[in-house]
C-alpha cells in the first residue's frame, strides 16, 4: 500500500513538473497568435488567436530571418567544435597529466569563473579593435573557443572515468600523449562532451550582448540581433516580438529532439563504463 501511494505521488509531481515545463512554451504560442491589443485582456485568453500566420509573415518581411539564421548556425557550430576540442584537451591534461604548475594554473582557471562577464567587455572589445576583428565573426568565435567551465567539467569527468592503469598501458604500447587523448580518452569522454556540446551551442545561439557590440553590418547579424528590428522606436508590438522569439526557439528544440537519443545513450554508456 505504501509503495503504491509513493508511485502515485511521484507520478503526480512528475505531471506537475511536465506541465510547468511545457506551459511557458504553450503560452508563447498563444501570445504569438494574438493582436497587440488582445494580450492586455484580463483574464488572459488561453486559446489560440487568429494572427499567428500573419505574425510569422510579418517577421519574415521585417527581418532578414533566414540569413541571420544561417549566420547564427555558422557561429554556433564553429564555436562548439572548437570548444569541444580545446576544452576536452585541456580537461584531459589537467586530470591525467603531470606537469609543472598544474595546481596553480587550475586554481587560476577556477578563479576566472568568479569574474562577472560584464567586466571583460571593455578590455575584450579593445583587444578585438587592436586586432582589427571588430565587425567580423572571428571576434565572436576565437575568444570563445575555450572556456573555464568546459575545462572544469571535462577535468572532473576524466578524473573518475579514465583509469590511470589504462593510460599506463597505452604509454607502454608506445602511444604519444595526443594519441592517448584521441584514441582512449575521447571515446570515454563522449557523454561529457555531448552535454558540453549542447550547452555551448545554446550559449552561442542565444548570445546577444557580445554580437551587439561587435557586429556593425546588418548582413552579418545573428538571429538575436535580427529580432531587435521588430521593436519600434516608440511602441512595441509584443505578439510580433514573441513570434520572432518562437521561431528562433524552434531550431533549438529540433536539434535537441534529433540528438536527445544520442545524448541519453552516451550518458548511459558512460555510467556503465564507470
C-alpha positions as CSV (number, residue, x, y, z in Angstrom):
1,X,0.0,0.0,0.0
2,X,2.8,2.4,0.9
3,X,4.8,1.7,-2.3
4,X,1.6,2.2,-4.4
5,X,0.9,5.6,-2.7
6,X,4.6,6.6,-3.3
7,X,4.3,5.8,-7.0
8,X,1.0,7.8,-7.3
9,X,2.6,10.8,-5.5
10,X,5.7,10.5,-7.7
11,X,3.6,10.5,-10.9
12,X,1.6,13.5,-9.7
13,X,4.7,15.5,-9.1
14,X,6.2,14.4,-12.4
15,X,3.0,15.5,-14.2
16,X,3.1,18.9,-12.4
17,X,6.8,19.2,-13.4
18,X,6.0,18.4,-17.0
19,X,3.1,21.0,-17.0
20,X,5.3,23.7,-15.5
21,X,8.0,23.0,-18.1
22,X,5.7,23.0,-21.1
23,X,3.3,25.8,-20.2
24,X,5.8,28.7,-20.9
25,X,6.2,27.4,-24.5
26,X,2.5,26.9,-24.9
27,X,2.0,30.5,-23.6
28,X,4.5,31.8,-26.1
29,X,2.5,30.2,-28.9
30,X,-0.8,31.7,-27.5
31,X,0.8,35.2,-27.4
32,X,2.2,34.9,-30.9
33,X,-1.2,34.2,-32.2
34,X,-2.8,37.4,-30.8
35,X,-3.0,41.0,-31.8
36,X,-1.2,43.6,-29.7
37,X,-4.5,44.8,-28.1
38,X,-5.5,41.3,-27.1
39,X,-2.6,40.5,-24.9
40,X,-3.7,43.1,-22.3
41,X,-7.0,41.4,-21.7
42,X,-7.9,40.3,-18.2
43,X,-8.3,37.5,-17.6
44,X,-5.9,36.4,-20.4
45,X,-7.2,34.1,-23.1
46,X,-5.7,30.6,-23.1
47,X,-6.8,29.7,-26.6
48,X,-5.1,30.3,-29.9
49,X,-5.8,33.5,-31.7
50,X,-6.1,34.1,-35.5
51,X,-3.0,36.1,-36.1
52,X,-0.2,33.5,-35.9
53,X,0.3,33.1,-39.7
54,X,0.1,36.9,-40.2
55,X,2.7,37.5,-37.4
56,X,5.0,34.9,-38.9
57,X,4.7,36.5,-42.3
58,X,5.4,39.9,-40.8
59,X,8.5,38.6,-39.0
60,X,9.9,37.3,-42.3
61,X,9.1,40.6,-44.1
62,X,10.6,42.9,-41.5
63,X,13.8,40.9,-40.6
64,X,16.4,39.1,-42.6
65,X,15.4,36.0,-40.7
66,X,16.9,33.2,-42.8
67,X,20.1,35.0,-43.5
68,X,20.5,35.6,-39.8
69,X,19.6,32.0,-39.1
70,X,22.5,30.8,-41.3
71,X,24.9,33.3,-39.7
72,X,23.9,32.0,-36.2
73,X,24.3,28.4,-37.3
74,X,27.8,29.0,-38.6
75,X,28.9,30.8,-35.4
76,X,27.3,28.3,-33.1
77,X,28.6,25.2,-34.9
78,X,32.1,26.5,-35.3
79,X,32.3,27.7,-31.7
80,X,31.0,24.4,-30.4
81,X,33.5,22.3,-32.4
82,X,36.4,24.5,-31.2
83,X,35.2,24.4,-27.6
84,X,34.9,20.6,-27.7
85,X,38.4,20.2,-29.0
86,X,40.3,22.7,-26.7
87,X,38.2,22.1,-23.6
88,X,38.5,18.3,-23.8
89,X,42.2,18.5,-24.5
90,X,42.8,20.9,-21.6
91,X,40.5,19.0,-19.3
92,X,42.2,15.7,-20.0
93,X,45.6,17.3,-19.4
94,X,44.6,18.7,-16.0
95,X,43.0,15.4,-15.0
96,X,45.6,12.9,-16.1
97,X,48.9,14.6,-17.0
98,X,51.6,15.7,-14.6
99,X,53.3,19.0,-15.4
100,X,54.8,21.9,-13.5
101,X,52.4,24.5,-12.2
102,X,49.3,22.3,-12.8
103,X,47.7,23.1,-9.5
104,X,48.4,26.9,-9.8
105,X,47.0,27.0,-13.4
106,X,43.9,25.1,-12.5
107,X,43.3,27.3,-9.4
108,X,43.8,30.4,-11.6
109,X,41.3,28.9,-14.2
110,X,38.7,28.4,-11.5
111,X,39.3,32.0,-10.3
112,X,38.4,33.3,-13.7
113,X,34.9,31.8,-13.3
114,X,34.3,34.1,-10.4
115,X,34.7,37.2,-12.6
116,X,31.5,38.6,-14.0
117,X,31.4,38.5,-17.8
118,X,30.4,42.2,-17.9
119,X,33.8,43.2,-16.6
120,X,35.5,41.6,-19.6
121,X,33.5,43.5,-22.2
122,X,35.6,46.7,-22.5
123,X,39.1,45.0,-22.5
124,X,37.8,42.3,-24.8
125,X,36.5,45.0,-27.2
126,X,39.7,46.9,-27.0
127,X,41.7,43.8,-27.9
128,X,39.4,42.9,-30.8
129,X,39.8,46.5,-32.1
130,X,43.6,46.3,-31.9
131,X,43.5,43.1,-33.9
132,X,41.1,44.6,-36.5
133,X,38.4,42.0,-35.8
134,X,35.6,44.3,-34.9
135,X,32.7,43.6,-37.3
136,X,33.9,40.1,-38.1
137,X,32.9,36.6,-37.0
138,X,36.4,36.0,-35.7
139,X,35.7,38.2,-32.7
140,X,32.7,36.0,-31.9
141,X,34.4,32.7,-32.4
142,X,38.0,32.9,-31.4
143,X,37.6,34.3,-27.8
144,X,35.0,31.7,-27.0
145,X,36.9,28.7,-28.4
146,X,37.8,27.6,-24.8
147,X,36.1,28.4,-21.5
148,X,36.8,27.7,-17.9
149,X,33.5,25.9,-17.3
150,X,34.1,23.4,-20.1
151,X,37.6,22.7,-19.0
152,X,36.5,22.2,-15.4
153,X,33.6,20.0,-16.5
154,X,35.8,17.7,-18.6
155,X,38.5,17.6,-16.0
156,X,36.1,16.4,-13.3
157,X,34.7,13.8,-15.6
158,X,38.1,12.5,-16.7
159,X,39.3,12.2,-13.1
160,X,36.9,9.4,-12.3
161,X,36.0,8.0,-15.7
162,X,39.5,7.3,-17.1
163,X,41.6,4.8,-15.0
164,X,45.3,5.6,-14.7
165,X,46.1,1.9,-15.5
166,X,44.6,2.3,-19.0
167,X,46.8,5.3,-19.7
168,X,49.9,3.5,-18.4
169,X,49.1,0.6,-20.8
170,X,48.8,3.0,-23.7
171,X,52.2,4.6,-22.7
172,X,53.8,1.1,-22.6
173,X,52.4,0.4,-26.1
174,X,54.2,3.5,-27.4
175,X,51.2,5.9,-27.7
176,X,52.1,9.6,-27.6
177,X,50.1,11.9,-25.3
178,X,47.9,13.1,-28.2
179,X,47.3,9.6,-29.5
180,X,46.3,8.5,-26.0
181,X,43.9,11.5,-25.8
182,X,42.4,10.8,-29.2
183,X,42.2,7.0,-29.1
184,X,41.4,6.4,-25.5
185,X,40.2,9.5,-23.7
186,X,37.8,10.9,-26.3
187,X,35.7,7.7,-26.6
188,X,35.3,7.6,-22.8
189,X,34.6,11.4,-22.6
190,X,31.7,11.3,-25.1
191,X,28.9,11.6,-22.5
192,X,30.6,14.7,-21.0
193,X,31.3,16.1,-24.5
194,X,27.7,15.6,-25.6
195,X,26.5,17.7,-22.7
196,X,29.2,20.3,-23.3
197,X,28.2,20.5,-27.0
198,X,24.6,21.2,-26.2
199,X,25.5,23.7,-23.5
200,X,28.0,25.5,-25.8
201,X,25.7,25.5,-28.8
202,X,22.8,27.0,-26.8
203,X,25.1,29.6,-25.3
204,X,26.4,30.7,-28.8
205,X,22.9,30.6,-30.2
206,X,21.3,32.8,-27.5
207,X,24.2,35.2,-27.2
208,X,23.0,38.8,-27.6
209,X,25.3,41.3,-25.9
210,X,28.7,40.4,-27.5
211,X,27.4,40.3,-31.1
212,X,25.5,43.6,-30.5
213,X,28.9,45.2,-29.5
214,X,31.0,43.6,-32.2
215,X,28.8,43.4,-35.4
216,X,28.1,46.6,-37.3
217,X,26.8,45.2,-40.6
218,X,23.2,44.0,-40.7
219,X,24.1,41.4,-43.3
220,X,26.2,39.7,-40.6
221,X,23.6,39.9,-37.8
222,X,22.9,36.9,-35.7
223,X,19.3,35.8,-35.1
224,X,19.1,37.5,-31.7
225,X,20.2,40.8,-33.3
226,X,17.8,40.5,-36.2
227,X,14.9,40.1,-33.8
228,X,15.6,43.6,-32.4
229,X,14.4,45.0,-35.7
230,X,10.9,44.0,-34.6
231,X,10.9,46.6,-31.9
232,X,9.5,50.0,-32.8
233,X,11.0,53.3,-31.7
234,X,8.1,54.4,-29.6
235,X,6.0,51.3,-29.2
236,X,6.5,47.5,-29.2
237,X,4.3,45.0,-31.0
238,X,4.7,42.3,-28.4
239,X,3.0,39.5,-30.3
240,X,5.4,40.2,-33.2
241,X,8.4,40.0,-30.9
242,X,7.2,36.8,-29.3
243,X,6.6,35.3,-32.7
244,X,10.2,36.0,-33.6
245,X,11.4,34.5,-30.3
246,X,9.2,31.4,-31.0
247,X,10.7,31.0,-34.5
248,X,14.2,31.4,-33.0
249,X,13.5,28.8,-30.4
250,X,12.2,26.1,-32.8
251,X,15.6,25.2,-34.3
252,X,17.0,24.6,-30.8
253,X,14.1,22.3,-30.0
254,X,14.6,20.5,-33.3
255,X,18.3,20.0,-32.6
256,X,17.5,18.7,-29.1
257,X,14.9,16.2,-30.4
258,X,17.4,14.9,-33.1
259,X,20.3,14.4,-30.7
260,X,18.5,13.6,-27.4
261,X,18.7,9.8,-28.0
262,X,22.5,10.0,-28.6
263,X,22.9,12.2,-25.5
264,X,20.9,9.8,-23.3
265,X,22.7,6.8,-24.8
266,X,26.0,8.4,-24.2
267,X,25.3,9.2,-20.6
268,X,24.1,5.6,-20.0
269,X,27.2,4.3,-21.8
270,X,29.4,6.5,-19.6
271,X,27.6,5.3,-16.4
272,X,28.2,1.7,-17.4
273,X,31.9,2.3,-18.1
274,X,32.4,3.9,-14.8
